[in-house]
Amino acid sequence: MSVGSYHKQSASSGLISLHANPQDVKGFKDFAKLVPKAVAAAQRRAVNKVLRWLRTHIARDVGRQERIAITAVRQRLKAFPVSSNGQGRLWFGINPIEASRAGRPRQSRTGVSVAGRRYQGAFFKRVYGGNPDIWIRTASKHFDAKDYPDSEVSGRGGRRTGWVAENDSRFPLAKAKISLEEVRPHFEAWTNRAHERLLVVMEQELNFELQKYLRRTGNG
């Protein structure tokens, strides 16, 4: 019996697992018994193809919904090779994403704009690390915590996810981020679509293996 495809979520990520038993594809039961290695190869190719298909479609969906550059979303998606039991997995990191990665930030005298968002009172600069980000002084009258999710102010020690605490008068700072919480309800739909697609591609790949087998045995 097929394990089937499913998904599960955690506080910071979602994981979609794809798996279809070859017997799920009608008309190939006898072939699966006769040439199991060919069927395993077909399943491996099918799962890998659908993982790539799923990664592309999730990146597009999330990019459109959240107004984030598709390339930035794709960086949050990681496909794992098919395991020995024929299962493939797609990991999606759904922690808030830096607003600076949503598009091309534009600095003005009054703040920073990026991908249709406006961060009044913010500035685009490299504070720590190798890349610049969108920051705001938490003492600014324009600071709004909802534009800086996954951040917790800290004076000494403690969590400093999106905040930078220093003794300088400019600090603490908060980094502008975009919440991805709104993508959570879509995991079930993505999983169902991927599983339906998997059965279609599985049949194509199994048919390809069957034709190879028939040509090799002189029955084609």
C-alpha positions in Angstrom: 0.0 0.0 0.0 1.3 3.5 -0.9 2.6 5.7 1.8 1.1 8.6 -0.1 2.1 12.3 -0.1 1.7 14.4 3.0 2.9 17.6 4.6 3.8 18.8 8.1 4.7 22.2 9.5 6.7 23.5 12.4 7.2 27.0 13.8 9.8 27.9 11.2 9.3 25.6 8.2 7.0 23.4 6.2 7.9 20.0 4.7 6.1 18.4 1.8 6.8 14.6 1.2 6.0 13.0 -2.1 5.5 9.3 -2.5 3.5 7.2 -4.9 3.6 3.4 -5.0 3.9 2.2 -8.6 0.8 0.0 -8.1 -1.2 3.2 -7.8 -0.8 3.7 -11.5 -3.3 1.4 -13.2 -2.2 -0.9 -16.0 1.4 -1.3 -14.8 1.1 -3.8 -12.0 2.4 -6.8 -14.0 5.3 -4.7 -15.3 6.2 -3.6 -11.8 6.5 -7.2 -10.7 8.5 -8.2 -13.8 11.0 -5.3 -13.9 11.1 -3.7 -10.4 14.4 -1.8 -11.1 12.9 -0.1 -14.1 9.9 0.9 -12.0 12.1 2.2 -9.2 14.0 4.3 -11.8 10.7 5.7 -13.2 9.5 6.6 -9.8 12.8 8.3 -8.9 12.7 10.4 -12.1 9.0 11.2 -11.6 9.4 12.4 -8.0 12.5 14.5 -8.8 10.6 16.1 -11.8 7.6 16.9 -9.6 9.7 18.4 -6.8 11.2 20.8 -9.4 7.7 21.6 -10.7 6.4 22.1 -7.1 9.4 24.3 -6.2 8.7 26.5 -9.2 5.0 26.8 -8.6 5.3 27.5 -4.8 7.9 30.2 -5.5 5.5 31.9 -8.0 2.5 31.6 -5.8 4.3 33.0 -2.7 6.1 35.7 -4.7 2.8 37.0 -6.1 0.9 36.7 -2.9 3.5 38.3 -0.6 5.0 40.7 -3.2 8.5 39.1 -2.9 11.0 38.5 -5.7 10.6 34.9 -6.8 14.4 34.3 -6.6 14.2 35.2 -2.9 11.4 32.7 -2.3 13.3 29.9 -4.2 16.2 30.3 -1.9 13.8 29.3 0.9 12.9 26.1 -0.9 15.2 23.0 -0.8 14.5 19.7 -2.6 16.0 16.6 -1.0 17.1 13.6 -3.2 14.7 10.7 -3.4 15.3 8.3 -0.6 15.6 4.5 -0.9 11.9 4.1 -0.3 11.0 6.3 -3.2 10.1 9.4 -1.2 11.1 12.9 -2.1 10.9 16.0 0.1 10.6 19.7 -0.4 11.6 21.9 2.6 10.3 25.5 2.8 11.7 27.9 5.4 8.8 30.1 6.5 10.5 32.4 9.0 10.0 36.1 8.1 12.2 37.1 5.2 14.3 40.2 5.0 12.4 43.0 3.3 15.6 44.0 1.4 15.3 40.7 -0.5 11.8 41.3 -1.7 13.0 43.5 -4.6 15.3 46.5 -5.1 15.3 48.8 -2.1 15.2 52.5 -2.9 16.4 55.0 -0.3 14.9 58.5 -0.1 15.1 61.3 2.4 12.0 60.0 4.3 12.6 56.2 4.3 13.0 53.1 2.1 10.6 51.6 -0.4 10.8 48.1 -1.8 8.4 45.9 -3.8 5.4 48.3 -3.1 6.2 48.6 0.6 7.2 51.8 2.3 9.3 51.9 5.5 9.1 55.4 6.7 12.0 56.5 8.8 14.1 53.5 7.8 17.5 53.4 6.1 19.2 50.9 3.8 22.7 50.2 5.0 25.1 47.5 5.9 25.2 47.4 9.7 26.3 43.9 10.4 27.2 41.1 7.9 28.1 41.3 4.3 24.9 42.7 2.8 23.0 45.9 3.5 19.5 45.6 5.0 16.6 47.9 5.8 16.9 49.1 9.4 15.1 51.5 11.6 15.9 52.9 15.1 13.4 51.5 17.5 13.2 55.0 19.1 11.9 56.4 15.9 8.3 57.7 15.8 7.8 55.8 12.6 8.7 52.4 14.1 5.9 49.9 13.8 6.5 46.4 15.2 4.4 44.7 12.6 6.8 45.8 9.9 9.7 44.2 11.8 8.4 40.7 12.7 10.4 38.0 14.4 12.3 40.6 16.4 12.7 41.1 20.1 14.4 44.0 21.6 17.3 43.2 23.9 19.6 45.3 26.0 22.1 42.7 27.2 22.1 39.1 26.2 18.9 37.4 25.3 17.4 36.8 21.9 18.5 39.2 19.1 16.9 37.8 16.0 16.2 41.0 14.1 17.4 43.5 16.6 20.8 44.9 17.2 21.5 46.3 20.7 24.5 48.5 21.3 25.5 51.3 23.7 25.6 53.8 20.8 22.8 56.3 20.8 21.7 55.1 17.4 20.7 51.7 18.8 18.8 49.5 19.2 17.9 48.9 15.6 15.2 46.6 14.1 15.5 45.0 10.7 12.5 45.2 8.3 11.1 41.7 7.5 8.1 40.2 5.8 6.0 37.6 7.6 5.3 34.4 5.6 2.6 33.2 8.1 0.0 33.7 5.4 1.4 30.8 3.3 0.6 28.2 5.9 -3.0 27.5 4.8 -1.7 26.6 1.3 0.4 23.6 2.2 -2.4 21.1 1.9 -3.4 22.4 -1.5 0.2 22.4 -2.7 0.6 18.8 -1.5 -2.6 17.6 -3.2 -1.6 19.3 -6.5 1.8 17.8 -6.3 0.5 14.3 -5.7 -1.9 14.6 -8.6 0.9 15.7 -10.8 3.1 12.9 -9.5 0.6 10.2 -10.7 0.5 11.8 -14.1 4.3 12.0 -14.4 4.7 8.5 -12.9 2.5 7.1 -15.7 4.6 8.9 -18.3 7.9 7.6 -16.9 6.6 4.0 -16.4 5.3 4.0 -20.0 8.8 5.2 -21.1 10.4 2.3 -19.2 7.8 -0.2 -20.6 8.6 0.9 -24.2 12.3 0.4 -23.5 11.6 -3.0 -22.2 9.5 -4.0 -25.1 12.1 -2.8 -27.6 14.8 -4.7 -25.8 12.8 -7.9 -25.8 11.7 -7.5 -29.4 8.1 -7.1 -28.5 7.8 -3.4 -29.4 
